[in-house]
Each structure stands twice: as structure tokens, then as C-alpha cells.
Amino acid sequence: MEGVLSSRGERTSWKTVWNNHRLGINRGHKMSRGTQYAVIAMGTMWCYVWAVGQAVTARAQEGETSYQAQLFPVADIDVPAREAGVIEEIKFEPGETIQKGDLIARLDSDLADAELEVALLGHQIAIIKASSDVDQRLAQKTIEVNDSQLRMSHYANELFTNTVSRTELEKLQLELEKSRLSLEQAQRDHDEAELTAQLKEREANLAQVRVARRRITAPFTGIVVKRHHENAEWVNPGDPVVRLIRLDVVRAEIYVNAAFARSLTPQQQVVFRPSDARNEPIELTGKIVFIDPEVQPVRNLVRVWAELDNRELRVKPGEVGTLHFDAIPESR
């Protein structure tokens, strides 16, 4: 709080106002009208804070197990676009219910679709190359032929000396070594083709992700409450497209005395009754999901959250009512 304006138009802090008030009383000085109003307002504020704290404390001391609570949505988000582009179509209007995974909007995807087709064709070509072992089989046959020729030449020289010259034998030996190296190279080429096929598969997957990112889907089941854009408008990554609220589960938020909070446990059952349920009694069951580890020092209160089952959409965020706890165990 910044303070108040004095009779001279100067801003004065609350601490200075209070000190001046004390000095004025002690010295018998008369306070200005503005100072009097400031002191009265500050006193009223502190009395209110004290009264709230005393009321909650009294309820806890009397064994009260119900508190006034307000309902909030467990999820209230602006669903964003993940890519830049023109909105081709928004599927839902405000007030319509949408299921998790449903298509909310679609961006233009001509370029992304074409890139996906190219990537898929490249992957198919890579698979064909990786699945072929023709070069390996050819190299293996060449080795067998060259080896046979070399052995026959040596056998001919054993029968008749110098039938095959030394130069011819060396050429045959060289051809055999070349065929063996060809087989090794064919095996390496096959391994490389397999890796290339894997690379092309990753590229195709990446292209599919790019296409999918141009489709905006619902992250949870909820109700569309606002459209931030219309068809044919341009959006950038991160721009909100629709506002979506989850209503099948609602959160009740309350503040309880610190002593009472120590008796609560996570997953403890609760019952919520709306304040304006006149025609028929409405009860929502749920459980405690969060107990604030910190205590507010001024009022000695602890914040508690409970999630309630609202699949029939019987209540709406913003409503107030009473949150009832089941049997509270003795303080530990």
C-alpha cells in the first residue's frame, strides 16, 4: 500500500500516519481530517483481518468440519498454434463440448503435405536399396570363379611344367584378391544402405510431425469458451486460437485454520454442496489434492485444494458453497 495524501497534497506512508497519530495523541495535538480518515480505515482493516482469523479459529475449536469454498476450473488454457500459417478451419464454436484429441483447427498444410510425400518416397527407395544383396552375391560368385581358375592353373603346372606362365598366375591371384575386396565393399555398401534407410525413415517421421503440428487438437475434454481467431487469419507459433476450460473435474479452494489443517491428509474424501441449490440437493464428491505447506502469518490460515467429480456438469467454476470433510482423525 502506497499511503495517503496529506492536507498539503503530499503522499504519506501508513507508518508515518500511525506514528504521527500516536505523537499527536501524546502531545494533545489535533489531527487533520485526512489523517483521521486514514487512521479509521487502517483500524477497520485490521479489525476485519482479526475477525476473520478469530472466526476460523473458533470454528476449528468447535470441531467444525465444513468451510465456505469457491470453485475453479482445474484447467483453463488458451490452446496455441504450434506453427505459423493461415487458419483453414476452426471446428468448434464457443459453448461446444470437445473431447480430448479432437481437431480444434487446421492450418494450411500444402507445403508440409508435399514435403511428407517426398520424404515417404525417399524412404521407400532407401528400403529397396537396403533389401538388395545382388552386389554381395555377385562378388561371392566372382570369388568362386577366380579361385577355381587359379587352382586349375596350378594343377596344370603340376601336370605339365610352365603350362601357365608365372605372369598369368599372378594376374589370376590379383583377380581373386580384387573379387574378395569387391565382396567386402558390397557388404559395406549394404550396411550403409541400411543406415540410409533408417535416416530416410527419421526424415519421413519428421515430415509427419510437421504436418501434425499444423493440426491443433484438444489437450483435454472441455468446453470452448472463446475463439481468438477466425478462418483465413494468420497466426504465429504461440498465438492463442481458442480458450478451453475443463469442467468434468472442478477444484474447490478453501482456507482453514492451521490447527485444523494438520488433521487433513491428501486423498481425504470431501463433499461439496452449492449454496444456491434450492430445487434439488446437489452434492459433488471428491478428495483433497493439495495442502499448502505454508501458513499465512497474519490470519494463521492454510490454503487447501480439493478436486470434485463434475462429469454431469452440475456446477460451474465461480460458484460458491460448503465443503464438508469426512471424519477427521485425531491430531497427530
Secondary structure, DSSP 8 states (H G I E B T S, - for coil): ---EE-TTS-EE-HHHHHHHHHHHHHHT----HHHHHHHHHHHHHHHHHHHHHHHHHHHHHTT--EEEEEEEES-EEEEE-SS-EEEEEE---TT-EE-TT-EEEEE--HHHHHHHHHHHHHHHHHHHHHH--HHHHHHHHHHHHHHHHHHHHHHHHHHSTTSS-HHHHHHHHHHHHHHHHHHHHHHHHHHHHHHHHHHHHHHHHHHHHHHHTTEEE-SSSEEEEEES--TT-EE-TT-EEEEEE--SEEEEEEEEEHHHHTT--TT-EEEEEETT--SS---EEEEEEEE-SS-BTTTTEEEEEEEEE-TT--S-TT-EEEEEE-------
